[in-house]
Amino acid sequence: MKIANLILIIGLVMSFSSKASLITFSNDSLSYLNGDIIELEVFVNNANPEIDVLEVVWGFDASLFDFDMLLITDSVFDNSYFDDAFAIGDELVFQLGLLANWDNVLGTSFKLGTFSFIALENGVSSPELVSIEMLAQNFDGDDISATSVPAPPTLAILCIAGLVLLRKRVL
């Protein structure tokens, strides 16, 4: 019985740690000088196709970086009715309103666009955006999960293995 419980716990830990973040970033350089423009490409991963409105708030070091703008891709622009990004102190707020059936064109994983920051000191690396809050709502205004919930195959395999071990032990 202890082995089966251990397998289930390991499976749960593996399934939680393997989930990717809804929004990921890719920077254009390793180091910047004062006044340099820093471009972070923004990617959406496994978004819930029921999203109508998405709002994400990140924290960043406003003493090292100044938020400049968001440039969204044409495909996202064509499938949204609202987009905005702005900084309030050391928080970056991103808001997006998506048209119905946006996932038919964009899919659930796509390049959102590019955040631009200005370096305020020499020798800084890319801004580290720390997620503070995320809100997703469907077309009825109900709060929903921002990410799709994929079937956890690793957990299922480990559960089956655990049941097989339990059965062998009981027999």
Residue pairs with C-beta under 8 A, 6 or more apart in sequence:
1 166
1 169
3 162
3 165
3 169
4 162
4 163
4 165
4 166
7 158
7 159
7 161
7 162
7 165
8 158
8 159
8 162
10 158
11 152
11 154
11 155
11 157
11 158
11 159
11 162
12 155
14 154
14 155
14 158
15 152
15 154
15 155
18 154
19 147
20 45
20 46
21 45
21 131
22 44
22 45
22 46
22 47
22 56
22 134
22 146
22 147
23 42
23 43
23 44
23 45
23 56
23 112
24 42
24 43
24 45
25 40
25 41
25 42
25 43
25 115
25 126
25 129
26 40
26 41
26 43
27 38
27 39
27 40
27 41
27 125
27 126
28 38
28 39
28 40
28 41
29 38
29 126
30 125
30 126
31 123
31 124
31 125
32 38
32 119
32 123
32 124
32 125
32 126
33 119
33 122
33 123
34 119
34 120
34 121
34 122
35 118
35 119
36 118
36 119
37 68
37 116
37 117
37 118
37 119
38 65
38 116
38 117
38 118
38 119
38 126
38 127
39 114
39 115
39 116
40 114
40 115
40 116
40 117
40 126
40 127
40 129
41 111
41 113
41 114
42 70
42 111
42 112
42 113
42 114
42 115
43 109
43 110
43 111
43 112
44 108
44 109
44 110
44 111
44 112
45 109
45 147
46 108
46 109
46 147
46 148
46 150
47 54
47 103
47 108
47 109
47 146
47 147
47 148
48 108
48 136
48 144
48 145
48 146
48 147
48 148
49 102
49 103
49 108
49 148
50 138
50 139
50 144
51 98
51 102
51 136
51 137
51 138
51 144
51 146
52 97
52 98
52 100
52 137
52 138
52 139
52 141
53 95
53 96
53 97
53 98
53 135
53 136
53 137
54 94
54 95
54 96
54 98
54 134
54 135
54 136
54 146
55 93
55 94
55 95
55 96
55 133
55 134
55 135
55 136
56 93
56 94
56 131
56 133
56 134
56 135
57 91
57 92
57 93
57 94
57 131
57 132
57 133
57 134
58 91
58 92
58 94
58 129
58 130
58 131
58 132
59 90
59 91
59 92
59 129
59 130
59 132
60 67
60 87
60 90
60 91
60 92
60 117
60 127
60 128
60 129
60 130
61 90
61 127
61 128
62 87
62 89
62 90
63 120
64 119
64 120
64 121
64 124
64 127
65 117
65 118
65 119
65 120
65 124
65 127
66 87
66 117
66 118
66 120
67 85
67 86
67 87
67 92
67 115
67 116
67 117
68 116
68 117
68 118
69 85
69 115
69 116
70 83
70 84
70 85
70 94
70 113
70 114
70 115
70 116
71 113
71 114
71 116
72 80
72 83
72 112
72 113
73 110
73 111
73 112
73 113
75 105
75 106
75 110
76 83
76 96
76 106
76 110
76 112
76 113
77 83
78 105
79 98
79 99
79 102
79 105
79 106
80 96
80 97
80 98
80 99
80 102
81 97
81 98
81 99
82 95
82 96
82 97
83 95
83 96
83 97
84 93
84 94
84 95
85 92
85 93
85 94
85 95
85 115
86 92
86 93
87 93
91 132
92 115
92 129
96 112
100 139
108 148
117 127
134 146
135 143
135 146
136 143
136 144
136 145
136 146
137 143
137 144
138 144
